[in-house]
Amino acid sequence: MAEREGIVVRRHGGHYYVDTGDAIVDCTIRGRVKRRRAESDLIAVGDRVRWTPIEGGRGIIERVLPRRTVLSRTPPPPRAPIEQVIVANPDQVLVVMAMASPPPNPFMLDRYLVACEAVALPALIVANKIDLADGAADDARELFALYEGLSYGVYYTSATTGQGVDALRDVLRGKLSVLTGPSGTGKSSLLNALWPDLELRTGEVSAYHDRGRHTTVVAQLLRPERDTYVADTPGLRQFRFWDIDPEQLEAFFPEFRPFLGECRFQPCTHTHEPDCAIRAAAERGAVPPLRYESYV
């Protein structure tokens, strides 16, 4: 039977659910496919695959098409240090942080941004829970203004009041986007505010695949509109880099770039060497001191 193409929107227990454009088909993997990608996830959410139908309305994945882009991490110990693909083939990554409850963690945010810079993935910041207008939120506004000064797009939203939701929806339309970030920042609530009927669709998918489980425990692709996919990812307590060496790190802080090559010693770690251009820039404020601390 002729192969067909689709996109993996969810995986669970050796089953891969492929969106064909007309339906979601429960697929398993052809044996020869399992022998590949030993150092990476075999098939990830977002992968485009070729599959053939079998009886019972199911399918078999024959091959995985090459990935254009990927958002990955190294899983925390004691798991083997292989590439854990969060989402394959994204067009952009939206890192969701809360204004408060929980307070934004700039060092965690920077890890996401560095991971995106390393693979040339456009990254945006979503400052959610803007309705929490208190002293902590004022501090958060100052923090997010720092990133706006670094030319990262920052979208201020509230899943509760709907503030900023329309502008964010426009950014998501027509793309495959990843919503990621720490637990408790309101990613799923924000998706339901963006597309109010999405909660029903998510419930139907969960009931079919996971017997009614509603908590986001694995990444899944949702298609709220034609040609629009959004990956709802589980909240991560850790984000360990994949395939980024310490010597490469300086290149993934955009504000460092004007000063690279100006240090007295080459190479320079920018941590202790005399006459370091990056340290000098941080001391005079040309590089935000908080970002320099994050780099270190």
C-alpha atoms as one frame of an Amber mdcrd trajectory, in Angstrom:
protein
   0.000   0.000   0.000   1.259   3.505  -0.846   3.022   5.476   1.851   1.391
   8.558   3.270   2.862  11.529   5.111   1.886  13.000   8.455   3.168  14.708
  11.577   3.581  13.063  14.985   1.405  14.939  17.479   1.792  12.641  20.492
   3.623   9.536  21.630   2.767   7.202  24.460   3.857   3.704  25.375   5.338
   2.769  22.003   2.429   4.296  20.085   2.836   7.349  17.859  -0.239   9.352
  16.936   0.100  10.816  13.453  -1.973  13.730  12.181  -2.747  13.066   8.536
  -4.656  16.296   8.031  -7.990  14.464   8.140  -7.586  12.216  11.186  -5.168
  11.111  13.898  -3.872   7.592  13.292  -2.393   5.299  15.954   0.936   4.034
  14.528   3.751   1.734  15.580   7.272   1.623  14.103   8.657  -0.633  11.397
  11.526  -2.721  12.813  14.230  -1.237  10.602  13.421   2.271  11.832  14.137
   1.241  15.433  17.800   0.585  14.630  18.536   4.243  13.864  19.304   7.367
  15.940  20.883   5.554  18.869  22.084   8.860  20.347  18.767  10.670  19.988
  15.064  10.089  20.413  13.938   7.816  17.624  10.718   9.692  16.927   9.677
  12.926  18.593   6.587  15.061  18.630   6.796  17.280  15.554   8.579  14.714
  13.382   7.237  14.340   9.861   6.954  10.673   8.977   5.994   8.399   6.115
   3.551   5.664   7.126   1.387   2.946   5.612  -2.126   1.954   6.740  -2.826
  -1.449   8.253  -6.013  -3.139   9.378  -8.078  -1.666  12.154  -7.546   1.903
  11.036  -3.988   1.960  12.352  -0.612   2.428  10.666   3.089   1.602  10.613
   5.768   4.293  10.416   8.163   3.404   7.605  10.623   6.285   7.911  11.243
   9.564   9.668  11.925  12.547   7.428  14.981  14.745   8.180  14.454  17.319
  10.911  14.704  20.984   9.892  15.095  22.235  13.457  14.978  20.749  16.924
  14.624  21.842  20.543  16.526  19.360  22.704  17.989  18.887  26.131  20.085
  16.339  28.007  17.842  14.386  30.395  18.694  14.682  34.096  20.574  11.815
  35.811  20.375   8.917  36.188  19.106   8.693  32.606  21.656   8.078  29.851
  23.110  11.303  28.380  21.444  11.085  24.973  19.633  13.826  23.109  16.110
  14.197  24.458  14.113  15.905  21.739  11.412  18.100  23.243   9.906  19.018
  19.860  11.128  18.424  16.304  10.772  20.929  13.456   9.558  23.974  15.416
   9.440  27.367  13.709   9.762  29.260  16.986   9.966  28.792  20.745   7.913
  30.773  23.242   9.330  30.629  26.756   6.502  31.216  29.213   7.370  32.827
  32.534   4.977  34.152  35.159   5.106  37.690  36.502   4.599  36.133  39.932
   3.487  32.854  41.478   6.027  31.507  40.671   8.387  34.463  40.287  10.409
  34.495  37.065  13.779  32.775  37.202  16.184  34.647  34.880  18.792  31.897
  34.986  16.284  29.289  33.825  15.035  31.698  31.154  18.585  32.217  29.914
  19.095  28.479  29.548  16.124  28.290  27.185  17.318  31.317  25.236  20.856
  29.936  24.908  19.515  26.587  23.697  17.519  28.416  21.011  20.455  30.625
  20.010  22.626  27.519  19.641  20.344  26.039  16.970  19.236  29.350  15.424
  15.646  28.979  16.616  13.707  32.232  17.016  12.819  32.670  20.696  10.109
  34.861  22.212   9.311  35.478  25.871   5.779  35.351  27.242   5.334  37.172
  30.557   2.101  35.584  31.759  -0.083  36.445  34.773   0.211  40.173  34.072
  -2.953  40.579  36.168  -0.891  39.943  39.311  -0.068  43.630  39.804   1.903
  43.776  43.032   5.424  44.585  44.109   6.771  41.296  42.784   5.230  41.994
  39.385   6.953  45.397  39.323  10.294  43.655  39.783   9.338  41.239  37.012
   8.546  44.100  34.638  12.045  45.452  35.201  13.495  42.017  34.476  11.555
  41.543  31.248  12.469  45.063  30.132  16.093  43.885  30.241  15.302  41.242
  27.613  13.384  43.716  25.478  16.574  45.784  25.507  18.388  42.742  24.113
  15.879  42.637  21.201  13.965  39.592  22.423  10.260  39.929  21.787   8.320
  39.997  25.070   4.545  39.459  25.132   2.655  40.407  28.301  -0.403  38.211
  28.773  -3.046  37.098  31.230  -4.930  33.853  30.776  -7.378  35.162  33.381
  -8.285  38.560  31.891  -7.371  37.910  28.248  -4.858  40.748  28.155  -2.345
  40.321  25.309  -3.987  37.134  24.062  -4.964  38.466  20.614  -1.441  39.677
  19.843   0.017  36.341  20.933  -2.467  34.422  18.782  -1.319  36.363  15.730
   2.292  35.351  16.439   1.322  31.671  16.617  -0.844  31.446  13.500   0.569
  29.542  10.543   3.569  28.165  12.457   4.663  25.188  14.519   5.417  26.773
  17.886   6.689  25.405  21.181   5.330  26.706  24.476   7.828  25.783  27.129
   8.980  26.961  30.525   8.900  26.005  34.202   5.913  24.400  35.913   3.153
  26.671  37.143   3.582  29.496  34.637   0.175  28.821  33.053   1.063  27.382
  29.647  -2.026  25.194  29.297  -4.321  27.884  30.717  -2.875  30.336  28.240
  -3.586  27.960  25.354  -7.188  27.640  26.471  -7.441  31.439  26.608  -6.024
  31.652  23.088  -8.463  29.086  21.729 -11.384  28.562  24.149 -12.498  25.306
  22.530  -9.027  23.786  22.921  -9.816  22.423  26.384 -12.511  20.214  24.861
 -10.162  19.024  22.130  -7.405  18.328  24.640  -9.858  16.401  26.788 -10.916
  14.272  23.840  -7.324  13.474  22.887  -6.435  12.674  26.487  -9.414  10.401
  26.906  -8.497   8.544  23.720  -4.789   8.216  24.392  -4.359   8.401  28.144
  -7.690   7.349  29.644  -8.747  10.812  30.685  -5.443  12.161  31.967  -5.533
  15.958  31.752  -2.140  16.963  33.184   0.577  17.766  30.643   3.088  14.999
  31.285   4.547  14.658  27.777   4.809  17.120  24.922   1.902  17.048  22.516
   1.068  18.984  19.383  -2.299  20.684  19.270  -3.803  22.004  16.045  -6.270
  24.721  17.054  -6.455  26.130  13.530  -5.601  24.953  10.049  -1.819  25.139
   9.453  -1.228  26.107  13.098   0.423  23.700  15.530   1.297  24.487  19.133
   3.353  22.145  21.286   2.171  22.129  24.882   5.140  20.836  26.864   5.428
  19.652  30.459   6.940  22.061  32.955  10.640  21.333  33.360  12.452  21.601
  36.671  15.822  21.388  34.911  16.997  22.324  31.452  20.378  20.728  30.774
  22.032  21.711  27.509  22.542  19.256  24.718  25.716  19.537  22.628  26.887
  22.925  23.913  30.497  23.114  25.078  31.590  25.765  27.595  33.908  27.304
  24.982  30.920  27.887  22.684  28.738  29.569  25.269  29.932  33.131  24.649
  28.508  33.057  21.118  24.973  32.467  22.400  24.732  35.685  24.432  23.947
  38.265  21.713  25.087  41.215  23.844  28.584  39.669  24.110  29.173  39.704
  20.368  30.416  43.291  19.978  33.201  42.542  22.497  34.301  39.082  21.366
  37.889  39.029  20.138  38.842  42.096  22.214  40.067  40.220  25.287  43.789
  40.231  26.038  43.943  36.437  26.083  42.497  34.195  23.378  40.669  32.025
  24.096  39.174  33.705  27.169  36.632  32.187  29.553  35.552  35.705  30.660
  35.612  34.591  34.289  39.047  35.458  35.732  41.499  36.511  33.029  42.962
  40.039  33.201  41.917  42.607  30.590  38.756  40.689  29.669  36.507  42.780
  27.419  33.334  40.972  28.492  33.993  41.470  32.211  34.825  45.104  31.605
  31.597  45.553  29.629  29.604  43.994  32.472  31.287  46.258  35.040  30.320
  49.409  33.120  26.822  48.127  32.262  27.306  47.601  28.510  26.516  43.942
  29.237  23.718  43.519  31.821  25.411  42.283  35.021  22.597  39.775  35.592
  23.238  38.203  32.189  26.967  38.055  32.869  26.236  36.308  36.165  24.001
  33.886  34.279  26.815  33.179  31.786  29.223  32.418  34.609
